[in-house]
Structures are given as C-alpha cells and as structure tokens.
Amino acid sequence: MSQTAERRSSWTPVRLACAAGAVAGLAVILTLGGPGVTTDEPLDVRPGRTYVETLAKRGLGFFGRTTVDAVFRDNAEHPPLGRWLLGLASTLGQPFETLAFGPDPLGLYVRSGRLAPALTFAALVALVAHATARRYGLTAGAAAGFALAVMPRAFAHAHLGALDTFIAFFWTLALFAADRALTSRRPVAAMAAAGALWSLALLTKIHAWFLIPVVGVWSLVRLRHPARALAAFSAWGAVGLTLFVAGWPWLWFDTVARLRAYLGTGVERATINVLYWGHVFADKDVPWHYPWLYFAATVPVGLHLLGVVGLALGWKGRRTDPFPFLLAGSIALFLVVFSTRIPVYDGERLFLPAFPLWAVFVGRGFQAVWEKVGNRKWVRGALLAAAAGQAYGVVALHPFGLSYYNALVGGLPGAERLGLELTYWGDAVDGVLLDRLVRETPPEAAAALVPTLYPGQGIATTTRSMAQRRLILGDQEAAPRARWLVVSRRTAYWPEGLRERLGRGRLVAVRSRQGVWLSAVYDAGEGLRNDRR
C-alpha cells in the first residue's frame, strides 16, 4: 500500500508486529515434532531442567557456592539464560507432553523444551516487523517479518531446543534498543536501560560481546560529541556487564578466573571437523570465504535480490538515515570475524543473528518495488506471488530446513555435487526413520548411531517406541559390533570403513529431500538392496 493508504489504515506497527509474530510462532509450534533430536539439544535442555529442579528444591540455597559449583560446573561453556528458558519450557510442558505422547524414557522432554525457541522466534519476527514498519512503512514491516519467517534455516532453528534462536533474538533486541536509546532525549539514561537488554544477550551466548565495538562506534555516529558518546556507552556497558555477572551465579565465585575461562571457549575448544568443497577441514582452518558463501547460499534468492535493493536504498539515503549502516556493519562484522582463524562450523549457525538484520533490508526493498510498480494490479499480484514463492524452501525441506541451499548452488543436489555439508546436526534422524527401525528389528537388537559427537548421544536419540522395545542406540564406537546402523550423512565424522560396510549392507529406510539422502537405516548384515522410501 502507499504511504497515504498506510496512514488511513487501522493497522499500526505494533498490531502488524503482533500479527506477524503470532503467525510465525503458530507455524513453528504446529510443526515442533518434525526434526529429530539434534546434537546439542540434550546438552542444553538437561542443564536447564537441572536449574529449575534445583531451585525448586533448594530455594535461596541454590545460590550457595556448593550448589552453584554442582549445578554449573559441567555446563559453564555457555551462560545460563537460554538453558533456563529451555528448562522452564520443558518442565512446564512435561505434563502435557506425557498426556499426549507418554512419558519420556530419558526424562528430558525435549519436545516441550522446544516451545521456548518457538515463542522466541515469534518475538523475533515481531521485533523485525515492528522495527522495519516504524522506519519504512507497514508494507516494509510485513515483508521483513515474512522474509525472516521463510528463511528456511532460521525457521528450522526455531524448532530446536538449543541456544541459537535465543541469541538471534536477544542480539537483535539489544542492537535495536541501543540505536533507539542513542536518539532519545536523554541518551545516557536510555543507554543504561538498553544495557539491561544487552545483559540478556550476554547471558545467552558469547556472541553478545560483538556488540561492544558495534555500539561503541554507533554511539559516536549518533551523538557526534565524543564526551557524550563515551558517557552513554559507559552507562550501557556498566549496566550490561553488572547484570551479566549478577545473572550468572557461576561467576560470583573465582570471578576473574572463571570469566577468563569462559571467554576462552570462543577460541579454545575441541576441534570440530567441517566438510567444505569436498574436503574435511578443522574448524580453525576453514577457508575465509566459508561464512560469506553460507550467507549467500542459505537465503532464498528472491529475498537476496530484495535485500540488495534495500541495501542500495540505504546507501542512497545515507545522509538522512544512517540506520542501514548499523545493520550492514553488524552483518559484515559477523562475516568478517568468522573469516579469520576463529573456529567456524555448522554452516550458518554461528552467525544466525545476521539473518534478522538482512530481513530489514528485504522489507525495505520490497516496499520500494511495491511502490515503483504503482497501482497496476496484475504487476502487484505477480510481485506478491513471487514473494510468496520464497517460502518454497521452508515447505520443500521441512523438517530438515538446516539442509536448505538456494538456487545459487543448485539447491541440495548442487550442494551434494559441490561437496558442501548436507546435514550437520542430526535433525534428519527423526521419528519417521527411527519408527521404521523399530518395525524392522527384534527387541533388544544391536543398533548404533553413526556418527556421534559425545558419549551418550545414541541414548539421547532414543525414542519412546524404541524404549518400549528395549532398543537402545549405541554410540559410534558400538557400530563395528552392531547389525543395525542408523546413519546421519555428516560425512566429515564418518569412521574409516563405514562407506564400504554400508555398500555391503541392506538399505532399509532413508530420509531424503530433493533427491538427496540425509539419513538412513542399514542392516549391515545382509547384501545391498536399493529400497529407498
């Protein structure tokens, strides 16, 4: 709609944001059970449930040193906020999940825990829609919210009980809050309040520290006067850091040593293997262009084109509206940082906060094109159809949206030809595949999950139907002795000899998208029979 029509409309940025968030959240909630349990979900939900259970039992005793050490010692690689949210959702949802599906044999209730990122994604879509609509109009806001909701990998992450959707939301919230604070009448006081929101990002994941240079530079850009900028930035930082320490009891004791150890986890950690262009790299040795390619290849092409239009408009209007520089600079920061020797892996996952910022450019670009075509109904109809078509990836790849690649690389088949990672988090080992395993195997059969990245991952993947048959997946180490193999196509971690063994086995079931298989069940004791379903 035109700017004049927007002024006459009963819609407001707030109403638009609420509607966009509600639709996005509902779409995720209705499909929560689709993906299989991913590698990190048990590692994030379990500590969260421990936090909730311990607080309920100990009350204020939760904050004593002995309890703090016991509760946080084995999960201090990440701050606790995201895990608190997962634990609360898992605990509150447990009775309903039990009623609907029966008791979880592992006691984790991951499906219930997934409600927290689903609702957070709804809030993120609402935030992006509101921020865009407030600046560029309702049409831009609606397009931005839609764009974020149909980015397949962002939509897929919203289904998973892990920390990535949380940091995307809190990072974006902190950035937008700081920008608004710096343009308020009392920027120092407003920045102190914005610092409280930054603390939520700090309490979620280490990525929040990237906001320090961004907000520092932006304070100078917005306030111009160095002394005022320093005062505002200092207020923001002091409040944020104070609440960060206050919100993480692990840092209340041996604060300096523990903070140093935590900050070191960003670069000092177990090496993760990465498949890229047909070669397996250690995470620190991945070529510099890895994040740039994944940013380019994991968003629908039509959205990229609109984003480029929005970016060009931002450059054109840079003298009157510097906000696009904040967005573009933040996106570039993520891509540049992960182009260095800092470990990078799992495709888009480590720079997921860049996607909601790009959605703002998409929204602005769509609004510009919408206004350019004028009132020609058939042209606008075609534009709407083309925009709606950008949701194809979400529909075609679900529930394996983490495997999405756009037309720039030829989709998932093109990624297979180029030697890119086809699946990285185990989400393709889903209930459909594991139910087929249950139907094919006798009770207590010897089965193993390949690959596994930590002890007990096979057990953590076990479903209710498997537990009823006493069919427990072993870890990768049990594969040589197991007749039945559940295989995820994360080939960078396949053990030596697995390909040959699969070639001699019988393919029982497979999960695939766009003609590319992502996970499979093999009977390793019989000859090969190509029976893909």
C-alpha positions as CSV (number, residue, x, y, z in Angstrom):
1,M,0.0,0.0,0.0
2,S,1.1,3.6,-0.5
3,Q,2.2,5.8,2.4
4,T,-1.1,7.7,2.2
5,A,-3.1,4.5,2.3
6,E,-1.0,3.3,5.3
7,R,-1.9,6.5,7.2
8,R,-5.6,5.7,6.7
9,S,-5.2,2.1,7.7
10,S,-6.3,0.8,11.1
11,W,-3.0,-1.2,11.2
12,T,-0.1,0.2,13.2
13,P,3.4,-1.1,13.5
14,V,2.5,-2.7,16.9
15,R,-0.5,-4.5,15.5
16,L,1.4,-5.6,12.5
17,A,4.2,-7.0,14.7
18,C,1.8,-8.9,16.9
19,A,0.1,-10.5,13.9
20,A,3.4,-11.4,12.2
21,G,4.8,-12.9,15.4
22,A,1.6,-14.8,16.1
23,V,1.5,-16.4,12.6
24,A,5.2,-17.3,12.7
25,G,5.0,-18.7,16.2
26,L,2.0,-20.8,15.3
27,A,3.7,-22.2,12.2
28,V,6.6,-23.4,14.3
29,I,4.5,-24.7,17.2
30,L,2.4,-26.8,14.9
31,T,5.5,-28.5,13.4
32,L,7.7,-28.8,16.5
33,G,7.8,-32.6,16.4
34,G,9.2,-32.8,12.9
35,P,13.0,-32.6,13.3
36,G,14.9,-35.4,15.1
37,V,16.8,-34.6,18.3
38,T,19.8,-32.6,17.3
39,T,23.3,-32.9,18.7
40,D,23.1,-30.0,21.1
41,E,19.5,-30.3,22.4
42,P,20.1,-32.8,25.2
43,L,23.2,-30.8,26.2
44,D,21.1,-27.6,26.5
45,V,17.8,-29.0,27.9
46,R,19.3,-31.2,30.6
47,P,21.1,-28.3,32.4
48,G,18.0,-26.2,32.1
49,R,15.9,-28.8,33.8
50,T,18.6,-29.2,36.5
51,Y,18.5,-25.4,37.2
52,V,14.7,-25.5,37.6
53,E,14.6,-28.6,39.7
54,T,17.4,-27.5,42.0
55,L,15.9,-24.0,42.5
56,A,12.6,-25.7,43.4
57,K,14.3,-27.9,45.9
58,R,16.8,-25.6,47.4
59,G,15.2,-22.2,47.2
60,L,17.7,-19.5,48.1
61,G,20.2,-22.3,48.9
62,F,20.5,-22.6,45.1
63,F,22.9,-19.6,45.3
64,G,25.3,-21.1,47.8
65,R,28.8,-21.9,46.5
66,T,28.4,-25.7,46.9
67,T,25.2,-25.8,44.9
68,V,26.4,-23.3,42.3
69,D,29.5,-25.4,41.7
70,A,27.5,-28.6,41.4
71,V,24.8,-27.1,39.1
72,F,27.1,-25.2,36.7
73,R,30.4,-27.0,36.7
74,D,29.7,-29.2,33.7
75,N,27.9,-26.6,31.6
76,A,29.8,-23.4,32.1
77,E,30.8,-23.2,28.4
78,H,27.6,-21.1,27.9
79,P,25.8,-18.6,30.2
80,P,22.5,-19.9,31.7
81,L,19.7,-17.8,30.3
82,G,18.9,-19.9,27.2
83,R,19.1,-23.0,29.3
84,W,16.8,-21.5,32.0
85,L,14.2,-20.9,29.2
86,L,14.6,-24.4,27.9
87,G,14.3,-25.9,31.3
88,L,11.2,-23.9,32.2
89,A,9.5,-24.8,28.9
90,S,10.5,-28.5,29.3
91,T,9.3,-28.6,32.9
92,L,6.0,-26.8,32.4
93,G,5.3,-28.7,29.2
94,Q,6.1,-32.1,30.7
95,P,2.6,-33.0,31.9
96,F,1.0,-32.1,28.6
97,E,3.7,-34.0,26.6
98,T,3.2,-37.0,28.9
99,L,-0.5,-36.9,28.4
100,A,-0.2,-36.7,24.6
101,F,2.7,-39.0,23.9
102,G,3.5,-40.8,27.1
103,P,6.5,-40.5,29.5
104,D,9.8,-39.6,28.0
105,P,12.1,-42.5,28.8
106,L,15.1,-40.1,29.1
107,G,13.2,-37.6,31.3
108,L,14.4,-34.7,29.1
109,Y,11.1,-33.7,27.4
110,V,12.9,-32.1,24.5
111,R,9.7,-31.5,22.5
112,S,8.3,-29.4,25.4
113,G,11.6,-27.5,25.7
114,R,11.3,-26.6,22.0
115,L,8.4,-24.4,22.9
116,A,10.8,-21.8,24.3
117,P,12.7,-21.1,21.0
118,A,9.4,-21.3,19.1
119,L,8.0,-18.5,21.1
120,T,11.3,-16.6,20.9
121,F,11.2,-16.9,17.1
122,A,7.7,-15.4,17.2
123,A,9.1,-12.5,19.3
124,L,12.0,-12.1,16.8
125,V,9.7,-11.9,13.8
126,A,7.5,-9.4,15.6
127,L,10.6,-7.3,16.6
128,V,11.9,-7.2,13.0
129,A,8.4,-6.4,11.6
130,H,7.9,-3.6,14.1
131,A,11.3,-2.0,13.7
132,T,11.0,-2.1,9.9
133,A,7.4,-0.8,9.8
134,R,8.2,2.0,12.2
135,R,11.0,3.3,9.9
136,Y,9.9,2.4,6.4
137,G,6.2,1.7,6.5
138,L,3.7,-1.1,7.1
139,T,4.4,-2.8,3.8
140,A,8.1,-2.9,4.5
141,G,7.4,-4.3,8.0
142,A,5.1,-7.1,6.7
143,A,7.7,-8.0,4.1
144,A,10.5,-8.1,6.6
145,G,8.6,-10.3,9.0
146,F,7.6,-12.6,6.2
147,A,11.2,-12.8,4.9
148,L,12.6,-13.8,8.2
149,A,9.9,-16.4,8.8
150,V,10.5,-18.1,5.4
151,M,14.3,-18.2,5.7
152,P,14.5,-22.0,5.9
153,R,17.4,-22.2,8.2
154,A,16.1,-19.5,10.6
155,F,12.7,-21.3,10.6
156,A,14.4,-24.6,11.2
157,H,16.4,-23.3,14.2
158,A,13.2,-22.1,15.8
159,H,12.1,-25.8,16.2
160,L,15.2,-26.8,18.1
161,G,15.8,-26.8,21.9
162,A,19.2,-25.1,21.6
163,L,20.6,-21.6,22.1
164,D,20.8,-20.2,18.6
165,T,17.3,-18.7,18.2
166,F,17.7,-17.1,21.6
167,I,20.9,-15.3,20.8
168,A,19.5,-14.2,17.4
169,F,16.6,-12.6,19.3
170,F,18.5,-11.0,22.2
171,W,21.3,-9.8,19.9
172,T,18.8,-8.1,17.6
173,L,16.8,-6.7,20.5
174,A,20.0,-5.2,22.2
175,L,21.1,-3.7,18.9
176,F,17.8,-2.0,18.1
177,A,17.4,-0.9,21.8
178,A,20.8,0.8,21.7
179,D,20.0,2.6,18.5
180,R,16.7,4.0,19.8
181,A,18.4,5.0,23.1
182,L,21.0,7.0,21.3
183,T,18.3,9.0,19.5
184,S,16.3,9.7,22.7
185,R,16.2,13.0,24.6
186,R,18.2,11.6,27.4
187,P,20.7,9.2,25.7
188,V,22.7,8.4,28.8
189,A,19.8,7.2,30.9
190,A,18.2,5.4,27.9
191,M,21.5,3.7,27.2
192,A,21.6,2.4,30.7
193,A,18.2,0.8,30.1
194,A,19.4,-0.6,26.8
195,G,22.4,-2.1,28.7
196,A,19.9,-4.2,30.7
197,L,18.7,-5.7,27.4
198,W,22.3,-6.2,26.3
199,S,22.8,-8.3,29.5
200,L,20.2,-10.7,28.3
201,A,22.3,-11.3,25.2
202,L,25.4,-11.7,27.3
203,L,23.6,-14.2,29.5
204,T,22.7,-16.3,26.4
205,K,25.9,-16.7,24.3
206,I,29.3,-15.3,23.7
207,H,28.2,-13.6,20.5
208,A,26.9,-10.7,22.6
209,W,30.4,-9.4,23.1
210,F,30.4,-8.5,19.4
211,L,28.0,-5.7,20.3
212,I,30.8,-3.8,22.2
213,P,32.5,-2.4,19.0
214,V,29.2,-2.0,17.2
215,V,27.6,0.0,19.9
216,G,30.8,1.9,20.7
217,V,31.1,3.1,17.1
218,W,27.4,3.8,16.8
219,S,27.5,6.0,19.9
220,L,30.0,8.2,18.2
221,V,28.0,8.3,15.0
222,R,24.7,9.1,16.7
223,L,25.9,11.6,19.4
224,R,28.8,13.1,17.5
225,H,30.2,14.6,20.6
226,P,33.0,12.2,22.0
227,A,32.3,13.0,25.7
228,R,28.5,12.4,25.4
229,A,29.2,9.2,23.3
230,L,31.6,8.0,25.9
231,A,29.2,8.7,28.8
232,A,26.3,6.9,27.0
233,F,28.5,4.0,26.0
234,S,29.9,3.7,29.5
235,A,26.4,3.6,31.1
236,W,25.4,0.9,28.6
237,G,28.4,-1.2,29.3
238,A,28.4,-0.8,33.1
239,V,24.7,-1.9,33.4
240,G,25.1,-4.7,30.9
241,L,28.2,-6.2,32.5
242,T,26.9,-5.8,36.0
243,L,23.7,-7.6,35.3
244,F,25.6,-10.3,33.3
245,V,27.7,-11.2,36.4
246,A,24.6,-10.9,38.6
247,G,22.6,-13.2,36.4
248,W,25.2,-16.0,36.3
249,P,25.9,-17.4,39.8
250,W,28.9,-19.3,38.4
251,L,30.7,-16.0,38.1
252,W,30.1,-15.0,41.7
253,F,33.0,-17.1,42.9
254,D,36.5,-17.0,41.4
255,T,35.1,-14.4,39.1
256,V,38.2,-13.4,37.2
257,A,39.4,-16.9,36.6
258,R,36.0,-18.2,35.5
259,L,35.3,-15.2,33.3
260,R,38.7,-15.7,31.6
261,A,38.0,-19.4,31.1
262,Y,34.5,-18.6,29.6
263,L,35.8,-16.1,27.2
264,G,38.5,-18.6,26.1
265,T,35.8,-21.0,25.0
266,G,35.3,-19.0,21.8
267,V,38.7,-20.0,20.5
268,E,39.9,-22.8,22.8
269,R,37.7,-25.8,22.5
270,A,37.6,-29.3,20.9
271,T,38.2,-29.1,17.2
272,I,35.2,-29.7,15.0
273,N,35.5,-31.2,11.5
274,V,33.9,-29.3,8.6
275,L,33.1,-30.6,5.2
276,Y,33.6,-27.8,2.6
277,W,34.1,-28.1,-1.1
278,G,34.7,-31.8,-0.8
279,H,37.5,-31.5,1.8
280,V,37.4,-32.0,5.5
281,F,38.9,-29.1,7.4
282,A,39.5,-28.4,11.1
283,D,37.3,-25.5,12.3
284,K,40.2,-23.1,12.5
285,D,41.4,-24.0,9.0
286,V,38.2,-23.5,7.1
287,P,38.8,-21.1,4.1
288,W,38.0,-17.4,4.8
289,H,35.0,-17.4,2.3
290,Y,33.0,-20.1,4.3
291,P,30.7,-17.6,6.1
292,W,30.2,-15.5,3.0
293,L,29.2,-18.5,0.9
294,Y,26.8,-19.8,3.6
295,F,25.2,-16.4,4.0
296,A,24.7,-16.2,0.2
297,A,23.6,-19.8,-0.2
298,T,21.1,-20.3,2.6
299,V,18.6,-17.5,2.0
300,P,16.2,-17.7,-0.9
301,V,17.5,-15.9,-4.0
302,G,14.4,-13.7,-4.3
303,L,14.9,-12.4,-0.8
304,H,18.5,-11.7,-1.5
305,L,17.5,-9.6,-4.6
306,L,15.1,-7.6,-2.5
307,G,17.8,-7.2,0.2
308,V,20.2,-5.8,-2.3
309,V,17.6,-3.3,-3.4
310,G,17.1,-2.3,0.3
311,L,20.9,-2.1,0.8
312,A,21.2,0.2,-2.3
313,L,18.4,2.4,-1.0
314,G,20.2,2.6,2.3
315,W,23.4,3.8,0.6
316,K,21.4,6.3,-1.4
317,G,19.8,7.8,1.7
318,R,22.8,7.5,3.9
319,R,22.9,11.3,4.7
320,T,19.4,11.4,6.2
321,D,19.1,7.9,7.6
322,P,22.3,6.2,8.8
323,F,20.4,3.2,10.3
324,P,21.2,0.9,7.3
325,F,24.9,1.4,8.1
326,L,24.3,-0.1,11.6
327,L,22.6,-3.1,10.0
328,A,25.1,-3.6,7.2
329,G,28.1,-3.1,9.6
330,S,26.7,-5.6,12.0
331,I,26.2,-8.2,9.3
332,A,29.7,-7.5,7.9
333,L,31.2,-7.9,11.4
334,F,29.8,-11.4,11.8
335,L,31.0,-12.4,8.4
336,V,34.5,-10.8,8.8
337,V,35.0,-12.3,12.3
338,F,34.2,-15.8,11.1
339,S,36.5,-15.3,8.1
340,T,39.5,-15.3,10.5
341,R,41.1,-18.1,12.4
342,I,38.2,-18.1,14.9
343,P,36.6,-21.6,14.7
344,V,33.6,-21.7,12.3
345,Y,31.4,-24.7,11.6
346,D,27.8,-25.8,11.2
347,G,27.1,-23.6,8.2
348,E,25.0,-20.5,9.2
349,R,24.6,-21.4,12.9
350,L,27.3,-19.2,14.4
351,F,26.2,-16.1,12.6
352,L,22.4,-16.6,12.7
353,P,21.9,-13.0,14.2
354,A,22.8,-11.6,10.7
355,F,19.6,-13.0,9.2
356,P,17.1,-10.9,11.0
357,L,19.1,-7.8,10.2
358,W,19.1,-8.8,6.5
359,A,15.4,-9.2,6.7
360,V,15.1,-5.5,7.4
361,F,16.8,-4.7,4.1
362,V,14.5,-7.2,2.4
363,G,11.5,-5.5,3.7
364,R,12.7,-2.1,2.6
365,G,13.5,-3.4,-0.8
366,F,10.1,-5.0,-1.2
367,Q,8.4,-1.7,-0.2
368,A,10.4,0.2,-2.8
369,V,9.5,-2.3,-5.6
370,W,5.8,-2.3,-4.4
371,E,5.6,1.5,-4.7
372,K,7.5,1.5,-8.0
373,V,5.0,-0.7,-9.8
374,G,2.2,1.7,-8.8
375,N,-1.4,0.6,-8.9
376,R,-1.1,-1.9,-11.7
377,K,-2.9,-4.8,-10.1
378,W,-1.6,-7.6,-12.2
379,V,2.0,-6.5,-11.6
380,R,1.4,-6.3,-7.9
381,G,-0.3,-9.7,-8.0
382,A,2.8,-11.1,-9.7
383,L,5.1,-9.5,-7.1
384,L,3.1,-11.0,-4.3
385,A,3.2,-14.4,-5.9
386,A,6.9,-14.1,-6.4
387,A,7.3,-13.1,-2.8
388,A,5.1,-16.0,-1.6
389,G,7.2,-18.3,-3.7
390,Q,10.2,-17.6,-1.5
391,A,8.5,-19.9,1.1
392,Y,9.2,-22.9,-1.2
393,G,12.3,-23.8,0.7
394,V,10.6,-24.0,4.1
395,V,7.9,-26.3,2.7
396,A,10.1,-28.4,0.5
397,L,12.8,-29.1,3.0
398,H,10.8,-29.3,6.2
399,P,11.5,-30.7,8.7
400,F,15.1,-30.7,7.6
401,G,15.5,-26.9,6.9
402,L,19.1,-27.0,8.2
403,S,19.9,-28.7,4.9
404,Y,18.5,-25.9,2.7
405,Y,20.6,-24.4,-0.1
406,N,19.3,-21.9,-2.6
407,A,19.5,-21.8,-6.4
408,L,22.9,-20.2,-6.4
409,V,24.4,-23.6,-5.6
410,G,21.7,-25.6,-7.3
411,G,19.7,-26.5,-4.2
412,L,20.5,-29.5,-2.1
413,P,21.6,-31.6,-5.2
414,G,24.0,-28.8,-6.2
415,A,25.4,-28.8,-2.6
416,E,26.0,-32.5,-2.9
417,R,27.9,-32.1,-6.2
418,L,30.0,-29.2,-4.7
419,G,30.9,-31.2,-1.6
420,L,29.1,-28.9,0.9
421,E,27.8,-30.2,4.2
422,L,24.4,-31.8,3.6
423,T,23.3,-32.2,7.2
424,Y,25.3,-31.2,10.3
425,W,23.2,-31.6,13.5
426,G,21.4,-34.9,13.3
427,D,17.9,-33.5,12.7
428,A,17.4,-35.9,9.8
429,V,17.5,-38.8,12.2
430,D,13.8,-38.2,13.0
431,G,10.9,-40.1,14.4
432,V,9.9,-41.4,10.9
433,L,13.2,-43.0,10.4
434,L,13.5,-44.4,13.9
435,D,10.0,-45.9,13.8
436,R,11.0,-47.8,10.7
437,L,14.0,-49.1,12.6
438,V,11.6,-50.3,15.4
439,R,9.4,-52.1,12.8
440,E,12.4,-53.9,11.2
441,T,14.3,-55.1,14.2
442,P,13.6,-57.6,17.0
443,P,13.5,-56.4,20.6
444,E,16.9,-55.6,22.1
445,A,18.6,-55.6,18.7
446,A,22.2,-54.4,18.5
447,A,21.9,-50.9,16.9
448,A,24.3,-47.9,16.7
449,L,24.1,-44.3,15.7
450,V,26.8,-43.0,13.3
451,P,28.3,-40.6,13.8
452,T,28.2,-39.5,17.4
453,L,30.0,-36.5,18.8
454,Y,29.8,-37.1,22.5
455,P,29.3,-40.1,24.8
456,G,25.6,-41.0,25.2
457,Q,24.4,-39.3,22.0
458,G,22.9,-42.6,20.9
459,I,20.9,-42.9,24.1
460,A,19.8,-39.3,23.8
461,T,18.4,-40.1,20.4
462,T,16.3,-43.0,21.6
463,T,12.5,-42.5,21.1
464,R,9.6,-43.7,23.2
465,S,8.8,-46.5,20.7
466,M,12.4,-47.7,20.8
467,A,12.5,-47.7,24.6
468,Q,9.3,-49.9,24.7
469,R,11.1,-52.5,22.6
470,R,14.3,-52.1,24.7
471,L,16.0,-51.0,21.5
472,I,18.8,-48.5,22.6
473,L,21.1,-46.9,20.2
474,G,24.8,-47.3,20.9
475,D,27.3,-44.6,20.1
476,Q,29.6,-44.7,17.1
477,E,32.1,-46.9,19.0
478,A,29.5,-49.7,19.1
479,A,29.0,-49.6,15.3
480,P,31.5,-52.4,14.5
481,R,29.5,-54.8,16.7
482,A,26.0,-53.7,15.7
483,R,24.0,-55.2,13.0
484,W,21.7,-52.2,12.6
485,L,23.2,-48.8,11.8
486,V,21.3,-45.5,11.9
487,V,23.4,-43.2,9.8
488,S,23.4,-39.4,9.5
489,R,25.1,-38.0,6.4
490,R,27.6,-35.9,8.3
491,T,30.4,-37.5,6.4
492,A,33.2,-35.4,8.0
493,Y,32.7,-37.6,11.0
494,W,32.2,-41.0,9.4
495,P,34.6,-43.5,10.7
496,E,37.0,-45.3,8.4
497,G,35.5,-48.2,6.6
498,L,31.9,-47.1,7.1
499,R,31.3,-46.5,3.4
500,E,32.5,-49.9,2.5
501,R,30.3,-51.5,5.2
502,L,27.2,-49.6,4.0
503,G,27.9,-50.8,0.5
504,R,27.8,-54.4,1.6
505,G,24.7,-53.8,3.8
506,R,21.0,-53.6,3.0
507,L,19.4,-50.2,2.9
508,V,16.2,-50.5,5.0
509,A,15.0,-46.9,5.1
510,V,16.1,-43.4,4.1
511,R,15.1,-39.8,4.7
512,S,15.8,-37.5,1.8
513,R,14.9,-34.2,0.3
514,Q,15.2,-33.0,-3.3
515,G,16.5,-36.5,-4.2
516,V,19.4,-36.3,-1.8
517,W,19.6,-38.7,1.2
518,L,20.3,-37.2,4.6
519,S,19.9,-40.2,7.0
520,A,19.3,-43.9,6.6
521,V,18.9,-47.2,8.4
522,Y,21.1,-50.1,7.3
523,D,21.0,-53.7,8.0
524,A,24.8,-54.2,7.9
525,G,24.4,-58.0,8.0
526,E,22.8,-58.5,4.6
527,G,23.6,-57.7,1.0
528,L,22.8,-54.3,-0.5
529,R,19.2,-53.8,-1.7
530,N,18.4,-50.3,-3.0
531,D,15.0,-49.7,-1.3
532,R,14.6,-46.0,-0.8
533,R,11.4,-44.7,0.6
